[in-house]
Amino acid sequence: MTTGLIPGGQPPDPRPTGGLPHQRLEPVGPAAQQHVENRSRSSVITARAAASFEPVGRSVASARSFVRDTLQGWGFADIVDDAVVLTSELVTNAVVHAGTSADVLCLRSDEGVRIEVADHYPEREIPLQGAAVTMGNPDREGGRGLQLCAALAGRWGVEYTPTHKTVWFQLDLPARTVGTRAAGPALPADLLPLADSRVRVAVVQVDRTGHISAWNEDAEELFGYPAEQVTGKPLTDLAAWPHTPGTSTGIAEALRLSRWEGSYGIRDADGRVTPVYASHLRVRDTGGEPSTVCLLVRDHERAVLQTPLRVPASDTSTGSEGQSTDPFEVFIGSPAPDDLDGLLQRTVERARDMLDGDSAFLLLATDDETELEVRASTGLPSARQRFARVPVEAGTGRYGSARMPAVHDDLTAVSGAVPLLNGTGMRSVVTVPLKVEGRLTGSLGVAAEAPGRYSNEEALRLQFAADRIALAVESARLGELERLRRGSLSFLVEASDLLAGTLDRDQTLALMAQMTVPTLATWCAVYTIADQASEPYLSYVLHEDEELIDGIKSLLSKVPPPDPVPTPGARVWTAPAEIAHQAALRTSMRSLGLSGGPSHQIKPGIGPTLATASAVGGETVVLPLVARNRVIGMLTLGKPTDEHFRQEILELAEDLSRRAALALDNARLYSERTAISQSLQRSLLPPELPTIEGVEVEVIYRAAGEGNEVGGDFYDVFPIRDGAYGFAIGDVCGTGPNAAAVTGLARHALRLLAREGLSGPTVLERLNSAILDEGARSRFLTLLYGEMRPQEDGSAELKVVCAGHPLPLRLRQDGTVEPAAEPQPLLGVIDDLELYEQTVTLDPGDVLLCVTDGVTERREGTRMLGDDGLADVLTTCTGLTAGAVAARIMRAVERFASDAPSDDMAILAMRVPGPHKD
C-alpha cells in the first residue's frame, strides 16, 4: 500500500520500527484530507520504462544515466536534473546501504513524471500504523533521500510489502507559454544573424510531376525570373542539387517527402547559382491533388526558416561528477552492450521510448547497400521479421525512404511504404538513415498505432540519436562479420577434412547433413541424381529433433522434388511450407470435427503432424550440388515457422555445398570403380570348389591391400575327366592388378591344357611359354600343380609338379610331417623347361597342405615363420578335418605377428577321411 505526503509533510523514519505485513503509514494531522485528494487522483500512463540494477557501486551511475536518457527521450529536459538527483539518492540507499538490487520504474502521464525505486530488503519490518512521523537528521546517511523527496518532489510516498520497500516521487511539468515551440536565448543586436534591409522569402509551389505551378514576387526578386517564364517548367531545371557521395538523393526525392529542410542552389537568370536554404512541405488541395510548397531564403539568412536543433542536455551540461557525458551513452546508456544484437536491441528500445512509440525497428544494410536486413525490433513479431530483407531503391516492396529521414502520417494511405510494418497495425512511422562517412549502413524507425503521431521535429530528434550510434553500430557489425568469417573458415576447414576422410557414399551423405544441422539450419534434406535421365531421389533427411525426422521424410516424399537447376546460390523453395501449412490446417479442422479446408496432394491418413508442419513451415532454400559440370543432387535447408536465413549463413552453405558435391561425386566414382574392380577380381577366382567323393578340400584366401579381392596368389580345384581332378596353387611375382592379370592367365590356361589330356609337366611347360609371350608384362610364377584320383581302397593318388613353389607338406595319422614333392624351376624365366611329376599316395587320415610364400614368410621383426614353423603347426592338426586344418594354420599365421599381412596368402588343404567307426 502507498503512503502519500504533501509538500512540506514529514517523511517516515526509514529505520525498522516493527509492524505487520501489508500495513500502510498514513499522514496525520491537517495534511490527511489533502493526502486523500492527492491519492484519489487518477492519470493516464502514456509511457513507461523500467530497469534493475545490481547491488554494486557502479549501479548508481547506471541508474542516473537510465533516468536521464528516459526523460530526455520523452522531451522532459526541464525536470531531468531533479529526477536524477532524487534517483541517485534512492538507488544509493538500496544498493549501498540496504545491500540489495534496485528496481527503477519511470511512468509518464499527462500530469508529469512518476519515478519509483524499490529495494529487496525483507528483513526491514513494516512500520506500525499511526507511528510517529519524524524527520531524520540531515547529517545522517539514512533518510537523506526522503528529505530530498520532500524538498524537490511535488508528491511522494513510501510503499511497504513483505519483500519490497518502494519510494516514489512525482515531478510536475513546469507551465509553458501557449504556442511556444522552441526559443533561443536573448542576444545583443550585434550577435543577431545578418540580413539585407528586407528578408525575401521565395514561395514556390511544385505540382506532383515536379513542375512549378506558383512563383511569388520575392522569388522574382531573388532569382530574376518572372513568374510566366518559369511556370510549367521542372524545378530540377533551376535547382543545383549537391550530390553527396554515397547518398544518391536529389531534388526529385526531396520533393516526395512530407517535410524536408536543407540547403541547395538555384540558378538565377544570369546563370549564377544562388545558395538557398529551403523548407519543403507537401500538401494536397480539396480535390486530393498533391503539391509541394517550397519556402526559400538566401543561405546566410537560414535562421528565418531553419528549425532549431534539439540539443540533448548532455551536450550542454555535465554529469553529477562534473564530467562531460558521452552523447552515445546519453542514448544507449552505460555500460553499452558488448555484442551487436544487444546493442541493436537496446537501440530500438530507447528509440521507441524516446518518441513514445508502440514499436521500433532497426535494419542494417548489406555490403552493396541494395538491401536492408531486419536485425532488431520491439513491439513487432520479431520471430517473423528477424533477418528478413527488403530492397532499398527499386522493385516492389522497396524501402524507398531509407537514405533520407521520412515521416509517414498514415501508412494506410501509402501502401507498402515500409514493408516491415505490413499487417502489424502500425499507422504512423518516422524513419531515419544510419550513415558512416556518407555511406548508408542502416535505417532506424519508430512507429505508432495512431495516425499523425510524428512530425519533422521527431524525425530530427531521431536522426540526432541515429547519428550518434551509427559509428558504434557499424563498428560492432564489422566485428561480428570478422568473427563470422573466421568461424566460417574454421567450419569449412573442418568440413573439408571430414568429407575428405571418407569415400563411402552413405557416410558422405550423413556428414553433409550433420554439418548443416543445427549449425546452419534446423533441418536438412539431401536429394541425389544418379544420371541426367534420372529424377532427384530423396536420399537423406535430418532434423535437430530426431523425433521429427520420419515426419519430415514422409512429407517430402509426397512433395515433388525441386528442379535440378545448376545456377549457383541458394533459391527459395516454397512447396514444403505450403504443403505443411495446408496439412496442418486439415489436421486442426479434423480435430475440431470440421471438414473441408484447402485441398492438397497428400493422401488422407499419412499427412504430417502439427509438429512436423511447424518444423518445415519456415523458409526453405535449395542449393545445387554441382560436380564436374553436372548436377548430382540438391542440398535443402529449412527453418521452422516464421524464421529466415541470414545472408552470411546462405553464403557459408553455398561454400559447403561445393565441397560436399565434390566429395559426394568422388564417393560415387569410388563406389563404381570399386564395384567394377571387385567384379573383375571375382572373375579370377574359381566360382566354387567341386565336391570330390572320398576327399575333403578346403581353401582359405587373403589378398593383400585394401579393396583387393585377388592378388598375385591363386588357387584352383577342377574336374579334368571322370574320376580325375586337377588342383593348383601358385604365386605370381608382386601384388595388385598386374599380378592379378597373370593370375587369370595361369588359372584359365591350366584348366584348358589339363582338359586336353596333357600330362602335368606338359601343362606347365606350355603355360611357361604363354607367360613368356606376354613380353614386358610377363612375371615369373611359382606353381604347384597336380592331378588327384580317389582310389577304391579309400586312398587318393596324386601326381604333383612343384615348379619353384614352397613344397607341399604331408601330415600322416601318426603326426609326422614330410615334404610331398621335390623342388623344380619356376615358370616365366627360361624357355626350355624339363619338368617331371611325382606320385604321392594319401592314405586314409592323411592331409596334404599346400601354401604360398605369404604364409611361410610371415615376419615379426627378425623372426619368420618359415617351413619349420609351418611344419610344427601342422603336427598339431592330427585328426582334424581339412577345414579345421586350414583354419588352424591361418590363425597361427595371423597370431605370429601383430601387423597386418603385407603379402597375399593362400592355403589349400586336402584330406582323405579315415574309415568310419561304429
Buried (B, 14 or more C-beta within 10 A) or exposed (E): EBBBBBBEBBBBBBEEBEBEEEBBBBBBEEBEEBBEEBBEEEEEEEBEBEBEBEBEEEBBBBBBBBBBBBBBBBBBBEBBBBBBBBBBBBBBBBBBBBEBBBBBBBBBBEBBBBBBBBBBBEEBBBBEEEBEBEBBEEEEEBBBBBBBBBEBBBBBBBBBEEEBBBBBBBBEBEEEEEEEEEEEEEEEEEEEEEBEEEEBBBBBBBBBEBBBBBBBEBBBEBBBBEEEEBBEBBBBEBBBBEEEEBBEBBBEBBBBBBBBBBEBBBBBEEEEEBBBBBBBBBEEEEEEEEBBBBBBBBBEBBBBBBEEEBEBBBEEEEBBEEEEBBBBBBBBBBEBBEEBEEBBBBBBBBBBBBBBBBBBBBBBBEEEBEBBBBBBBBBBEBEBBBBBBBBBEEEEEBBBBBBBBBBBBBBEEBEBBBBBBEEBEBBBBBBBBBBBEEBBBBBBBBBBBEBEBBBBBBBBBBBBBBBBBBBBBBEBBEEBEEEBEEEBEEBBEEBBEBBEEBBEBEBBBBBBBBBBBEBBBBBBBBBBBEEEEEEBEBBBBBBBBEEBBEBBBBBBEBBEBBEBEEEEBBBEBEBBBBBBBBBBBBBEBEEEEEEEBEEBEBEEEEBBBBEBBBBBBBBBBBBBBBBEEBBBBBBBBBBBBBBBBBBBBBBBBBBBBBBBBBBBBBBBBBBEEEEEBBEBBEEBBBEEBEEBEBBBBBBBBBBBBEEBBBBBBBBBBBBBEEEBBBBBBBBBBBBBBBBBBBBBBBBEBBBEBBBEEBBBBBBBBBBBBBBBEEEEEBBBBBBBBBBBBBBEEBBBBBBBBBBBBBBBBBBBEEEEBEBBBEEBBBBBBEEEBEBEBBEBBBBBBBBBBBBBBBBBBBBEEEEBBBBEBBBEBBBEBBEBBBBBBBBBBBEBBBEBBEEEBEBBBBBBBBBBBEEEEE
